[in-house]
């Protein structure tokens, strides 16, 4: 039986098989000690009737080897197919997506020659929960889920990563000027955990100006941590402004398993042409080698790749119209330079792992002691969402006021978040989806779910079609819901 480290490998779709074959060939010639176990995932598995895009046998391999080297895959359009990338990350608990962004100027042209930043992206929550509903003929909803434990895990990982890798600053990106509860929680957790790392500089940017600064002055950042969607966008922006998304790899790290990949997609438009750049997947494989305890092999490959660029050997995406080579030719060029080191770039160096090098996460008392926390949760009202395309906001409000009591009273009606009753403006554009907010009537001391069910029955009897509700809570007396725009 082989003593080599077993890893699970997926050749993927589109350009995936080409760049995986090139990457594995480089790893083999560099002396990497691993045994690939191949699985099929992606488009052909979807189209064969596996709605998740992955078989039970593939899951068994991933859970057994706990290390996954994955080429890009294609999710078929239409048909309600879910992203397998997201499914794998969430199912295996790969909560941290690590995306290094380094400038290779002047070989790879960029306006930002002095950049070395790492984006730490939360990988399991946010809008990538993928919980969507069509609620009316005109309105669909996507739920954004941010949790305290999930935020603590990724923020602490970012600080620990900075500490272990001698980074000086950790920056947080959110949009908590608008999403005060969800992004507000992420920012709040960042501030709490930052206090535990007094030697690391911290700052926070609203996501729109933050990404603008990545595009304009990326050298001002060191490590950036952010929720899932923002991290996906920001890391692609960072990679592209540094020359090409084709050279960027990423690691997806969990407590038990890890997945390594390129950040780009399957590029079906160039599949089979033999021109794809394998560098992104190769950098993912380099991160994998460090993870499984083969840093010297990782170092050898990384330096050979740098020397290949220095010697003017480029795939088309780097050559930008100049002389270029294909996928296989580029791999052969890297192999030919194994054992060499670059002279224009600083040589890559990876140290052997020692005790304490792994990022060990200890949750804060707030997260660890959830069961023992003294939190009083009080029902404070209800948002009833209704379908209406027949009567005006004023007419709807008057009907609801008449049936609200005695336990509840109508506080506000909003449409797409903005107040339309009472005292709405005729200029406000409305659709068929109305949020009707009810609060406890004056003089009432307690609200129950039974009271809400009685209200819904009265709404139904009044001929108003309710489509969903959201209970409104206070936590230790603090409002756990946002006000309506204009409320």
PAGU-724683 format. One record per residue (C-alpha): residue number from 0; y, z, x. Coordinates in steps of 0.05 Angstrom, whole numbers. Layout:
<pts>
num NUM | py Y | pz Z | px X
...
</pts>
This chain:
<pts>
num 0 | py 0 | pz 0 | px 0
num 1 | py 69 | pz -19 | px 26
num 2 | py 117 | pz 36 | px 49
num 3 | py 176 | pz -8 | px 34
num 4 | py 226 | pz 16 | px -18
num 5 | py 211 | pz -16 | px -86
num 6 | py 270 | pz -45 | px -123
num 7 | py 275 | pz -83 | px -188
num 8 | py 305 | pz -153 | px -182
num 9 | py 330 | pz -200 | px -237
num 10 | py 347 | pz -271 | px -218
num 11 | py 390 | pz -279 | px -280
num 12 | py 420 | pz -341 | px -313
num 13 | py 467 | pz -397 | px -294
num 14 | py 481 | pz -392 | px -219
num 15 | py 442 | pz -327 | px -217
num 16 | py 376 | pz -354 | px -188
num 17 | py 413 | pz -393 | px -134
num 18 | py 455 | pz -335 | px -108
num 19 | py 397 | pz -286 | px -114
num 20 | py 351 | pz -330 | px -73
num 21 | py 405 | pz -336 | px -20
num 22 | py 418 | pz -261 | px -20
num 23 | py 345 | pz -242 | px -15
num 24 | py 336 | pz -291 | px 43
num 25 | py 393 | pz -258 | px 82
num 26 | py 364 | pz -189 | px 68
num 27 | py 296 | pz -210 | px 91
num 28 | py 321 | pz -240 | px 157
num 29 | py 364 | pz -178 | px 169
num 30 | py 303 | pz -133 | px 166
num 31 | py 316 | pz -97 | px 101
num 32 | py 256 | pz -54 | px 82
num 33 | py 246 | pz -65 | px 8
num 34 | py 194 | pz -94 | px -39
num 35 | py 225 | pz -134 | px -97
num 36 | py 194 | pz -128 | px -166
num 37 | py 220 | pz -186 | px -208
num 38 | py 236 | pz -181 | px -282
num 39 | py 263 | pz -230 | px -333
num 40 | py 325 | pz -211 | px -371
num 41 | py 382 | pz -248 | px -405
num 42 | py 387 | pz -313 | px -443
num 43 | py 316 | pz -336 | px -445
num 44 | py 292 | pz -267 | px -465
num 45 | py 344 | pz -264 | px -521
num 46 | py 324 | pz -333 | px -545
num 47 | py 250 | pz -315 | px -542
num 48 | py 263 | pz -264 | px -597
num 49 | py 280 | pz -201 | px -558
num 50 | py 346 | pz -182 | px -591
num 51 | py 364 | pz -134 | px -534
num 52 | py 353 | pz -187 | px -480
num 53 | py 303 | pz -143 | px -442
num 54 | py 229 | pz -127 | px -451
num 55 | py 193 | pz -60 | px -451
num 56 | py 159 | pz -80 | px -385
num 57 | py 227 | pz -92 | px -353
num 58 | py 252 | pz -24 | px -376
num 59 | py 189 | pz 8 | px -346
num 60 | py 204 | pz -25 | px -279
num 61 | py 276 | pz -2 | px -279
num 62 | py 258 | pz 70 | px -297
num 63 | py 204 | pz 72 | px -243
num 64 | py 241 | pz 41 | px -184
num 65 | py 309 | pz 69 | px -204
num 66 | py 345 | pz 15 | px -163
num 67 | py 365 | pz -52 | px -194
num 68 | py 393 | pz -114 | px -159
num 69 | py 417 | pz -160 | px -213
num 70 | py 444 | pz -230 | px -215
num 71 | py 494 | pz -250 | px -270
num 72 | py 464 | pz -262 | px -339
num 73 | py 486 | pz -300 | px -400
num 74 | py 493 | pz -269 | px -469
num 75 | py 483 | pz -325 | px -521
num 76 | py 544 | pz -339 | px -564
num 77 | py 540 | pz -319 | px -637
num 78 | py 480 | pz -287 | px -671
num 79 | py 505 | pz -216 | px -659
num 80 | py 474 | pz -210 | px -590
num 81 | py 497 | pz -148 | px -552
num 82 | py 517 | pz -149 | px -479
num 83 | py 455 | pz -132 | px -438
num 84 | py 500 | pz -109 | px -379
num 85 | py 530 | pz -56 | px -424
num 86 | py 462 | pz -37 | px -453
num 87 | py 432 | pz -26 | px -384
num 88 | py 490 | pz 14 | px -359
num 89 | py 491 | pz 60 | px -419
num 90 | py 416 | pz 67 | px -429
num 91 | py 404 | pz 87 | px -356
num 92 | py 466 | pz 131 | px -354
num 93 | py 502 | pz 89 | px -301
num 94 | py 569 | pz 122 | px -315
num 95 | py 607 | pz 102 | px -252
num 96 | py 624 | pz 30 | px -235
num 97 | py 649 | pz 26 | px -163
num 98 | py 687 | pz -38 | px -145
num 99 | py 716 | pz -43 | px -74
num 100 | py 773 | pz -92 | px -65
num 101 | py 789 | pz -112 | px 7
num 102 | py 835 | pz -167 | px 33
num 103 | py 804 | pz -215 | px 84
num 104 | py 870 | pz -247 | px 104
num 105 | py 884 | pz -296 | px 136
num 106 | py 814 | pz -325 | px 127
num 107 | py 816 | pz -317 | px 52
num 108 | py 887 | pz -333 | px 32
num 109 | py 925 | pz -278 | px -5
num 110 | py 996 | pz -254 | px -12
num 111 | py 971 | pz -183 | px 1
num 112 | py 940 | pz -179 | px 71
num 113 | py 935 | pz -103 | px 77
num 114 | py 894 | pz -80 | px 17
num 115 | py 834 | pz -34 | px 15
num 116 | py 829 | pz -3 | px -54
num 117 | py 770 | pz 21 | px -96
num 118 | py 770 | pz 18 | px -171
num 119 | py 726 | pz 71 | px -204
num 120 | py 713 | pz 49 | px -275
num 121 | py 682 | pz 92 | px -330
num 122 | py 621 | pz 53 | px -351
num 123 | py 593 | pz 82 | px -417
num 124 | py 648 | pz 96 | px -467
num 125 | py 714 | pz 69 | px -493
num 126 | py 713 | pz 4 | px -533
num 127 | py 648 | pz -14 | px -498
num 128 | py 612 | pz 31 | px -546
num 129 | py 611 | pz -34 | px -585
num 130 | py 617 | pz 0 | px -653
num 131 | py 650 | pz -52 | px -697
num 132 | py 655 | pz -62 | px -772
num 133 | py 686 | pz -113 | px -818
num 134 | py 716 | pz -68 | px -871
num 135 | py 752 | pz -118 | px -916
num 136 | py 756 | pz -194 | px -919
num 137 | py 817 | pz -191 | px -873
num 138 | py 805 | pz -131 | px -827
num 139 | py 754 | pz -113 | px -774
num 140 | py 751 | pz -48 | px -735
num 141 | py 728 | pz -29 | px -665
num 142 | py 720 | pz 45 | px -649
num 143 | py 747 | pz 71 | px -584
num 144 | py 707 | pz 132 | px -562
num 145 | py 731 | pz 176 | px -505
num 146 | py 694 | pz 242 | px -493
num 147 | py 712 | pz 302 | px -451
num 148 | py 644 | pz 304 | px -415
num 149 | py 647 | pz 229 | px -401
num 150 | py 718 | pz 234 | px -375
num 151 | py 701 | pz 293 | px -331
num 152 | py 642 | pz 257 | px -300
num 153 | py 680 | pz 195 | px -280
num 154 | py 744 | pz 231 | px -258
num 155 | py 704 | pz 280 | px -215
num 156 | py 665 | pz 223 | px -186
num 157 | py 730 | pz 189 | px -165
num 158 | py 755 | pz 251 | px -130
num 159 | py 688 | pz 264 | px -96
num 160 | py 685 | pz 191 | px -74
num 161 | py 755 | pz 198 | px -44
num 162 | py 736 | pz 263 | px -9
num 163 | py 671 | pz 235 | px 20
num 164 | py 703 | pz 171 | px 43
num 165 | py 767 | pz 201 | px 73
num 166 | py 812 | pz 170 | px 20
num 167 | py 881 | pz 200 | px 11
num 168 | py 901 | pz 186 | px -61
num 169 | py 870 | pz 180 | px -130
num 170 | py 909 | pz 145 | px -185
num 171 | py 895 | pz 147 | px -260
num 172 | py 911 | pz 90 | px -307
num 173 | py 915 | pz 101 | px -383
num 174 | py 955 | pz 80 | px -444
num 175 | py 968 | pz 150 | px -469
num 176 | py 1039 | pz 134 | px -491
num 177 | py 1006 | pz 98 | px -549
num 178 | py 935 | pz 127 | px -555
num 179 | py 957 | pz 199 | px -547
num 180 | py 890 | pz 230 | px -567
num 181 | py 838 | pz 184 | px -534
num 182 | py 874 | pz 161 | px -471
num 183 | py 911 | pz 227 | px -474
num 184 | py 845 | pz 264 | px -466
num 185 | py 827 | pz 222 | px -405
num 186 | py 895 | pz 236 | px -373
num 187 | py 890 | pz 310 | px -389
num 188 | py 821 | pz 315 | px -356
num 189 | py 848 | pz 278 | px -295
num 190 | py 904 | pz 329 | px -288
num 191 | py 856 | pz 387 | px -296
num 192 | py 807 | pz 362 | px -243
num 193 | py 862 | pz 341 | px -195
num 194 | py 880 | pz 414 | px -187
num 195 | py 812 | pz 426 | px -154
num 196 | py 829 | pz 375 | px -99
num 197 | py 896 | pz 398 | px -71
num 198 | py 888 | pz 357 | px -7
num 199 | py 885 | pz 291 | px -46
num 200 | py 949 | pz 260 | px -71
num 201 | py 950 | pz 240 | px -145
num 202 | py 991 | pz 199 | px -192
num 203 | py 986 | pz 166 | px -261
num 204 | py 1009 | pz 99 | px -287
num 205 | py 1011 | pz 69 | px -357
num 206 | py 959 | pz 13 | px -354
num 207 | py 1006 | pz -46 | px -366
num 208 | py 1053 | pz -30 | px -309
num 209 | py 994 | pz -4 | px -268
num 210 | py 959 | pz -72 | px -270
num 211 | py 1026 | pz -106 | px -256
num 212 | py 1032 | pz -63 | px -193
num 213 | py 961 | pz -82 | px -173
num 214 | py 983 | pz -155 | px -178
num 215 | py 1049 | pz -142 | px -141
num 216 | py 1038 | pz -84 | px -92
num 217 | py 964 | pz -68 | px -89
num 218 | py 971 | pz -37 | px -20
num 219 | py 1003 | pz 24 | px -54
num 220 | py 936 | pz 44 | px -84
num 221 | py 875 | pz 76 | px -53
num 222 | py 826 | pz 99 | px -107
num 223 | py 841 | pz 84 | px -180
num 224 | py 802 | pz 115 | px -238
num 225 | py 807 | pz 90 | px -309
num 226 | py 771 | pz 81 | px -375
num 227 | py 721 | pz 25 | px -385
num 228 | py 761 | pz -34 | px -412
num 229 | py 821 | pz -24 | px -367
num 230 | py 774 | pz -18 | px -307
num 231 | py 739 | pz -83 | px -324
num 232 | py 805 | pz -121 | px -328
num 233 | py 839 | pz -87 | px -269
num 234 | py 781 | pz -98 | px -221
num 235 | py 779 | pz -172 | px -236
num 236 | py 854 | pz -177 | px -226
num 237 | py 849 | pz -140 | px -160
num 238 | py 792 | pz -185 | px -136
num 239 | py 827 | pz -249 | px -155
num 240 | py 894 | pz -233 | px -123
num 241 | py 856 | pz -218 | px -59
num 242 | py 828 | pz -288 | px -58
num 243 | py 767 | pz -295 | px -103
num 244 | py 724 | pz -257 | px -152
num 245 | py 667 | pz -293 | px -118
num 246 | py 666 | pz -244 | px -59
num 247 | py 668 | pz -178 | px -98
num 248 | py 607 | pz -135 | px -111
num 249 | py 599 | pz -72 | px -150
num 250 | py 554 | pz -11 | px -156
num 251 | py 536 | pz 23 | px -221
num 252 | py 517 | pz 94 | px -206
num 253 | py 482 | pz 146 | px -249
num 254 | py 449 | pz 213 | px -237
num 255 | py 380 | pz 180 | px -232
num 256 | py 387 | pz 104 | px -228
num 257 | py 434 | pz 53 | px -197
num 258 | py 448 | pz -21 | px -208
num 259 | py 481 | pz -69 | px -159
num 260 | py 512 | pz -135 | px -177
num 261 | py 569 | pz -185 | px -167
num 262 | py 629 | pz -175 | px -212
num 263 | py 632 | pz -248 | px -235
num 264 | py 593 | pz -281 | px -291
num 265 | py 537 | pz -332 | px -294
num 266 | py 584 | pz -393 | px -287
num 267 | py 539 | pz -442 | px -325
num 268 | py 588 | pz -498 | px -311
num 269 | py 567 | pz -501 | px -238
num 270 | py 494 | pz -478 | px -246
num 271 | py 444 | pz -520 | px -209
num 272 | py 496 | pz -554 | px -165
num 273 | py 482 | pz -511 | px -105
num 274 | py 555 | pz -495 | px -93
num 275 | py 561 | pz -423 | px -118
num 276 | py 586 | pz -369 | px -71
num 277 | py 531 | pz -315 | px -61
num 278 | py 581 | pz -267 | px -28
num 279 | py 593 | pz -223 | px -90
num 280 | py 519 | pz -210 | px -100
num 281 | py 510 | pz -202 | px -25
num 282 | py 563 | pz -147 | px -24
num 283 | py 528 | pz -114 | px -83
num 284 | py 464 | pz -116 | px -41
num 285 | py 500 | pz -86 | px 19
num 286 | py 522 | pz -28 | px -26
num 287 | py 449 | pz -22 | px -49
num 288 | py 424 | pz -18 | px 23
num 289 | py 471 | pz 39 | px 37
num 290 | py 448 | pz 73 | px -27
num 291 | py 374 | pz 69 | px -9
num 292 | py 385 | pz 95 | px 62
num 293 | py 388 | pz 30 | px 103
num 294 | py 460 | pz 31 | px 128
num 295 | py 448 | pz -4 | px 194
num 296 | py 418 | pz -64 | px 159
num 297 | py 478 | pz -64 | px 112
num 298 | py 524 | pz -62 | px 172
num 299 | py 488 | pz -120 | px 206
num 300 | py 494 | pz -163 | px 144
num 301 | py 566 | pz -145 | px 130
num 302 | py 587 | pz -162 | px 201
num 303 | py 549 | pz -227 | px 200
num 304 | py 585 | pz -246 | px 135
num 305 | py 652 | pz -229 | px 166
num 306 | py 635 | pz -271 | px 228
num 307 | py 615 | pz -329 | px 183
num 308 | py 684 | pz -328 | px 151
num 309 | py 717 | pz -322 | px 218
num 310 | py 680 | pz -384 | px 242
num 311 | py 707 | pz -424 | px 184
num 312 | py 645 | pz -430 | px 141
num 313 | py 665 | pz -427 | px 68
num 314 | py 638 | pz -443 | px 0
num 315 | py 684 | pz -484 | px -45
num 316 | py 718 | pz -427 | px -80
num 317 | py 744 | pz -401 | px -12
num 318 | py 756 | pz -470 | px 19
num 319 | py 805 | pz -488 | px -38
num 320 | py 795 | pz -562 | px -28
num 321 | py 781 | pz -560 | px 46
num 322 | py 714 | pz -570 | px 81
num 323 | py 660 | pz -528 | px 48
num 324 | py 585 | pz -515 | px 47
num 325 | py 536 | pz -501 | px -8
num 326 | py 500 | pz -437 | px -28
num 327 | py 440 | pz -446 | px 18
num 328 | py 481 | pz -471 | px 77
num 329 | py 526 | pz -410 | px 72
num 330 | py 465 | pz -364 | px 71
num 331 | py 437 | pz -399 | px 133
num 332 | py 504 | pz -390 | px 168
num 333 | py 503 | pz -315 | px 154
num 334 | py 431 | pz -310 | px 178
num 335 | py 449 | pz -347 | px 243
num 336 | py 502 | pz -295 | px 257
num 337 | py 460 | pz -232 | px 245
num 338 | py 472 | pz -186 | px 304
num 339 | py 542 | pz -213 | px 317
num 340 | py 607 | pz -176 | px 301
num 341 | py 674 | pz -204 | px 279
num 342 | py 733 | pz -206 | px 326
num 343 | py 791 | pz -218 | px 278
num 344 | py 767 | pz -169 | px 225
num 345 | py 751 | pz -97 | px 237
num 346 | py 675 | pz -92 | px 243
num 347 | py 639 | pz -59 | px 184
num 348 | py 608 | pz 9 | px 198
num 349 | py 562 | pz 50 | px 154
num 350 | py 537 | pz 118 | px 174
num 351 | py 469 | pz 148 | px 161
num 352 | py 468 | pz 194 | px 102
num 353 | py 468 | pz 267 | px 117
num 354 | py 463 | pz 330 | px 75
num 355 | py 520 | pz 333 | px 27
num 356 | py 540 | pz 260 | px 31
num 357 | py 518 | pz 243 | px -39
num 358 | py 569 | pz 255 | px -94
num 359 | py 544 | pz 317 | px -130
num 360 | py 576 | pz 328 | px -197
num 361 | py 589 | pz 398 | px -222
num 362 | py 620 | pz 397 | px -291
num 363 | py 678 | pz 444 | px -304
num 364 | py 668 | pz 506 | px -347
num 365 | py 699 | pz 469 | px -406
num 366 | py 643 | pz 417 | px -405
num 367 | py 586 | pz 463 | px -383
num 368 | py 598 | pz 517 | px -434
num 369 | py 607 | pz 474 | px -495
num 370 | py 559 | pz 516 | px -536
num 371 | py 595 | pz 581 | px -519
num 372 | py 667 | pz 556 | px -529
num 373 | py 706 | pz 590 | px -583
num 374 | py 734 | pz 531 | px -621
num 375 | py 756 | pz 538 | px -693
num 376 | py 751 | pz 471 | px -728
num 377 | py 788 | pz 468 | px -795
num 378 | py 788 | pz 412 | px -846
num 379 | py 860 | pz 394 | px -856
num 380 | py 858 | pz 332 | px -899
num 381 | py 826 | pz 263 | px -906
num 382 | py 845 | pz 190 | px -893
num 383 | py 816 | pz 147 | px -948
num 384 | py 815 | pz 73 | px -931
num 385 | py 818 | pz 26 | px -990
num 386 | py 812 | pz -48 | px -1003
num 387 | py 872 | pz -74 | px -1043
num 388 | py 902 | pz -143 | px -1050
num 389 | py 925 | pz -138 | px -1122
num 390 | py 980 | pz -85 | px -1128
num 391 | py 1039 | pz -65 | px -1085
num 392 | py 1044 | pz -6 | px -1039
num 393 | py 1088 | pz 30 | px -1090
num 394 | py 1039 | pz 17 | px -1146
num 395 | py 980 | pz 40 | px -1104
num 396 | py 1017 | pz 103 | px -1083
num 397 | py 1035 | pz 121 | px -1154
num 398 | py 963 | pz 113 | px -1177
num 399 | py 937 | pz 156 | px -1120
num 400 | py 990 | pz 210 | px -1131
num 401 | py 967 | pz 216 | px -1203
num 402 | py 895 | pz 230 | px -1183
num 403 | py 905 | pz 268 | px -1118
num 404 | py 905 | pz 340 | px -1143
num 405 | py 894 | pz 395 | px -1152
num 406 | py 866 | pz 409 | px -1083
num 407 | py 900 | pz 351 | px -1047
num 408 | py 965 | pz 313 | px -1048
num 409 | py 981 | pz 243 | px -1023
num 410 | py 1023 | pz 247 | px -959
num 411 | py 1029 | pz 175 | px -936
num 412 | py 1000 | pz 105 | px -942
num 413 | py 998 | pz 61 | px -880
num 414 | py 979 | pz -11 | px -870
num 415 | py 956 | pz -30 | px -800
num 416 | py 982 | pz 38 | px -778
num 417 | py 1054 | pz 34 | px -804
num 418 | py 1081 | pz 73 | px -864
num 419 | py 1089 | pz 32 | px -927
num 420 | py 1092 | pz 89 | px -978
num 421 | py 1133 | pz 128 | px -995
num 422 | py 1198 | pz 92 | px -978
num 423 | py 1166 | pz 31 | px -945
num 424 | py 1206 | pz -30 | px -924
num 425 | py 1196 | pz -97 | px -958
num 426 | py 1199 | pz -130 | px -890
num 427 | py 1134 | pz -97 | px -868
num 428 | py 1076 | pz -146 | px -866
num 429 | py 1013 | pz -120 | px -901
num 430 | py 941 | pz -141 | px -906
num 431 | py 885 | pz -117 | px -953
num 432 | py 867 | pz -54 | px -914
num 433 | py 905 | pz 10 | px -932
num 434 | py 900 | pz 80 | px -903
num 435 | py 916 | pz 133 | px -955
num 436 | py 926 | pz 202 | px -924
num 437 | py 915 | pz 265 | px -965
num 438 | py 931 | pz 336 | px -944
num 439 | py 917 | pz 403 | px -975
num 440 | py 963 | pz 416 | px -1033
num 441 | py 1016 | pz 470 | px -1026
num 442 | py 988 | pz 536 | px -1047
num 443 | py 916 | pz 517 | px -1031
num 444 | py 885 | pz 557 | px -975
num 445 | py 821 | pz 519 | px -958
num 446 | py 794 | pz 449 | px -962
num 447 | py 720 | pz 431 | px -966
num 448 | py 679 | pz 367 | px -964
num 449 | py 664 | pz 380 | px -1037
num 450 | py 739 | pz 373 | px -1052
num 451 | py 739 | pz 307 | px -1015
num 452 | py 679 | pz 282 | px -1053
num 453 | py 714 | pz 299 | px -1119
num 454 | py 775 | pz 261 | px -1095
num 455 | py 732 | pz 200 | px -1079
num 456 | py 702 | pz 202 | px -1148
num 457 | py 771 | pz 202 | px -1180
num 458 | py 792 | pz 144 | px -1135
num 459 | py 731 | pz 105 | px -1157
num 460 | py 743 | pz 121 | px -1231
num 461 | py 815 | pz 96 | px -1223
num 462 | py 787 | pz 28 | px -1204
num 463 | py 808 | pz 33 | px -1131
num 464 | py 755 | pz 9 | px -1081
num 465 | py 750 | pz 58 | px -1023
num 466 | py 714 | pz 31 | px -962
num 467 | py 711 | pz 89 | px -912
num 468 | py 740 | pz 158 | px -899
num 469 | py 760 | pz 198 | px -837
num 470 | py 765 | pz 273 | px -843
num 471 | py 826 | pz 304 | px -811
num 472 | py 814 | pz 367 | px -770
num 473 | py 853 | pz 419 | px -732
num 474 | py 821 | pz 450 | px -671
num 475 | py 845 | pz 521 | px -656
num 476 | py 906 | pz 504 | px -698
num 477 | py 923 | pz 440 | px -660
num 478 | py 924 | pz 375 | px -698
num 479 | py 864 | pz 331 | px -680
num 480 | py 892 | pz 266 | px -710
num 481 | py 951 | pz 222 | px -697
num 482 | py 1010 | pz 214 | px -745
num 483 | py 1022 | pz 148 | px -779
num 484 | py 1076 | pz 104 | px -749
num 485 | py 1138 | pz 124 | px -788
num 486 | py 1107 | pz 189 | px -813
</pts>
